[in-house]
């Protein structure tokens, strides 16, 4: 039985909704506020959420992606008294299953709910019955799993696939997953980087040419679309294709045949196209820089890949995976990840997505030299800055008088203890902190002062001075 949740601040509507649900022999939970609804979604996996648009100070549509990303990956049906068609368009555009205008008839409600339940059951059954090979796609966040589910669904069709996502979100990995989970998996997987296609040679590279077509054409060559015969061709960054090539590609997608340059005969190819871009193709269509007919042919199966900042729970498994991989490639022992390093990685926004995370792990491993554990000090400066700013901002959120609350108990004047001055206490604390830091620094670098200077960002002379001040023997770190 489907688990149903209604989020609506209208008491009368909640009672009406419960009555309609009861008439269908189902049960539901009603939440009068968005916060209560989100708390309910975090506690239990729901199948379907009915979401009101006007929730007091909240606009339900703004929270639709957040609701869809909760553990149950629920389908969302938007309900609203608004008859603004723009609201309905926005809801569907953001992934809502349907949009019902209040007040609605029971028959319309029943039809909408029944179809949603049947579609959800069919989708889940389809996914559970199929064996999906995700390859090196790492993570288990709801948004990533939703994208993976779509790959599993479209892979078994013959449709073209369009992958949309920011730079570094792993579009080629997903394209490969579409191929590997299709019946074309034993045939070629051909990758084309459209950003590196010269306009003058694009037609020749993609569709081939005959001998003598141009000066350097000393022999006939088949194009990449022919090489992908029986398999999959992946056009990465398809938005960068020049207008003439877009026109030629449209016909090839329609006919699955093309004429190599200077050839008198057409060549056929049984390929499956997967395209990807980090740009807004719909806006490019409006601006006239991308063909509208080509766009609609490409988007028959569209999959949005989430950026890493929207799936922070995947940062830790990704970091562990690539630390292990990089160390194996370098023939070095696998390094551990300290808690402060992990917290720094989670705090960062990752504008470069997974690709930036991989580069960060490479940098940290190189910067740690022979240390066995990666700490936040080994990370690039921009990641450390983000962590420090976050720490300071959290401290600022709590009033100073609450950060250091002291219960003052009055004492007789004769019992007042003589305390050292504030300056004396501060010097003692700083001295102790310096000594502890230097001891750990020498341990981590095994007494190599060159490495220690780089990690601590100190000159060699200043480091010598501090070591002598605290009487630390850097030549014998193991005895400290």
Secondary structure, DSSP 8 states (H G I E B T S, - for coil): ---EEEE-S-HHHHHHHHHHHHHTT--EEEESSHHHHHHHHHHS--SEEEEESEETTEEGGGGHHHHHTSTT--EEEEEES---HHHHHHHHHTT-SEEEESS--HHHHHHHHHHHHHHHHHHHHHHHHS----TT-----HHHHHHHHHHHHHHTS---EEEE--TTS-HHHHHHHHHHTSTTTTS-EEEEEGGG--TTTHHHHHHEE-TTSSTT--S-EE-HHHHTTTSEEEEETGGG--HHHHHHHHHHHHHSEE--BT-SS-EE---EEEEEESS-HHHHHHHTSS-HHHHHHHTTSEEE---GGG-GGGHHHHHHHHHHHHHHHHT----EE-HHHHHHHHHS--TTHHHHHHHHHHHHHHHTTT-SEE-GGGS-HHHHHHHHHHHHHHHHHS-HHHHT--------GGG------HHHHHHHHHHHHHHHHHHHHHHHTTT-HHHHHHHHT--HHHHHHHHHHTT--GGGGGG-
